[in-house]
Amino acid sequence: MVISPSTKRRLPWLFAVLATGSIGFALYGPSGDEKRWQLAFTLVGASAVLVHFLYVRHLEETKMFRELFTEFNARYDKLNERLNELVNGKEPCPLSPSDHDLLFDYFNLCGEEFFFYRSGYIPSEVWDAWRRGMQGFIKVDCVRELLRKELDGNSYYGLTLEEIERP
């Protein structure tokens, strides 16, 4: 479960609602029950623990996303110039062995990005931007054909051509 930034901003309100409900129970619950205040304070404490857990989880997921984002962008930056030369230069087809190696590195990077997106660690906005970048590279017929062959082998963590091409 990924906690979005908008959900994180609601956590104090969640605690306020849960704590108010707990105190309301103590004030307006069944009369004559001496332990209702004890239960109310227990519920307030449990609410605080729940909200704290959700907030810490959000911080951990944010840290992981930042690490993934930084790593993927650094790896892409090492490939970017050569990829652009390949697809924007003279007709790249047929692909040389070094072109294959370059594209395999790129496809692996794309597959990993997709895996972490599908696992919920990368937001859809980031994946959509990455996917649109992939669409530019597969406009070159021989690049597209190489990727199709790779994807037919069920490589790259379930990434499909349909996923890449979706609008």
N, C-alpha and C positions, 0 to 999 in steps of 0.2 A: 504494500500500500504506500503510494507516494503521496506526501502531504504537500499540496500546492502552496505557494506564497499567500494566496488569498485565504486558504484554510488556516494557515498559521496565524494570520491576523485575527481570526475568529476565536482562537483558543482562549484568550482572556474572557471573552463573552461566554464561551462554553462553561468555563469555571464559574463565572458569576451566576449563570442559570442553574447549574447543578448545586452550588452552595446555597442559593436562595431557595431552591426547592427543598433542600435538606432542612434548612432552618424553618421554612414554612411547614414542613411536616411536623417538626418539633412543637411549633406554636399552635398549629391547628389540627394536629393528629388526634387520635383517640384520647379522650380525657382520662385522667387517672393513671396513665402509664408513666411511671417514674423513670423508666429507662429511655424514653423517647429522645431526651436531650443527648444522652450518651450515644444513641444511634445516629442522631443528626450530626454530631461532631465527627463520628466515625465516617459518615457519608461525605462530609466536607473534606476530611483528610483523604479519603479515597478519590474524590474528585480532583484534588490537588495533585495526587500521584498520577492519575490518568492524564491530566493536562500536561504535566511535566514530562511524562513518557512520550506523549505525542510531539511535544516541542523538541526534545532531544533527538527523537527519530528524524524529525524534519532537518535538524542541524546536520546529522550524520549523512542523510541523503543529499543535502546540499553540498557538503564537502566531497562526497563521492562523485557527484555530477561535475563539480568543478575540476576535480582531478582527471576524470574521463575526458571532459571537454578540452582541457589543456593538452592532455596527451594526444588525443586524436588530431587536434589542430596542429600540433608540433610535427606529428608524423605526416600529415597531409602537406604541410609547408615544405617538407623535404622532397615530396613528389610533385608538387604543383607545377613548377617551372617545366620540368620534363614532360609532364602530362599535357600541358598547354602546347608545348612545342610539337608534341606528337599529333594532337588533333587539329591544331591550327596551322601547321606547316604544310609542306607539299603533301601530296596524297600519301598517307601512311601505309596503305595496303600494298603488298603484303607486309605483315609485321615481322620485324627482326626478332631474334632470340632475346636481345636486350629489351625490346619493346614488350615482349611477353612477360619478362621478369618484372618490368615496371608496372604493367597492368595487373599482374597477379598480386603484387604488393598493394596496389590500390584496391583491388577487389577484396582482399583480405581485410583491409582497413574498413571498407564499406560494410562487409559482413559483420565485423565486430561492433561497429556503430549500430547496425540493425539489431544485433543480439541485445545490446544494452538498452536500446529503445524499447524493444518488445518486452524486456524484463522490467520496464518501468523506471529505469534510472535516467533516461534521456527524454526530455519533454518532446511532445509531438512537433512543436514549432522548430526545434533544433533538427529533428529527424527530417522534417519536410524540406528545410533549407538544404540539408545534405543530399537528400533524394533529388532535388531539383538540379544540384550540381552534377550528380551522376547522369541525369538525363542529357546534359550537354555533351558528356563524353561518349555516350552510347549512340549519338547521332552518326558517328563514323561507323560505317558498315562492318569493317573488320573487327573493330573494338566490340561492337554489339554481338557479332558472331562468336568471338572468343568468350565473352561473358555468358552468352546463351549456353555454350558447350560446358562451361564451368558450372553453371547453375543446374543444368540437366543432371550433373553428377551429385546433386543435392549437397553441394559445398556451401560454405558461407552461412551457416546457422539458420537455414530456412529462408534466406532472402530469395525473392523471385523477381523475374523480369516484370511481372504484373505489378508487384509492389513498387518497383522503381518507376514504372511508367504511369502510375495512377496520377490523376490531376491534383 
